[in-house]
C-alpha cells in the first residue's frame, strides 16, 4: 500500500477484500496462459485448487470447481476480548449455511 495506495485505510475490510480479489484474478490469468478467451477465463476461475493468500487465516484457502463457485468455505471462530478478536479452535471446513 505504501507504493500504490498510500492514502488507503490499512484496517479497512474493503481494502483487504480488493487486494484478495486482485491476487485471485492474477492467479486465474496465470492459469489461462496464452488462452485469454472468455471460455478459458471462466474455466480457470472455476478450477482454483487450494489457492493460498497471505491475508487469509492459516488453513483457509480458495477452492472452486465447475459445480461450486463459492471460493471460501472455511472459517475460524473468534471472540472479542474487549480490545481485539482472538481466534480459537480449529479452522472449520464445509459449506457455510448449507443444508
Protein Blocks (a to p, Z undefined) as FASTA:
>chain_A
ZZmmmmbcfklmklmmmmmmmmmmmmmmmmnmmmlcfklmmmmmmmcghiacfkbcehia
cdddfklmbfbfcdcddddehjaccdedjddedjehiZZ
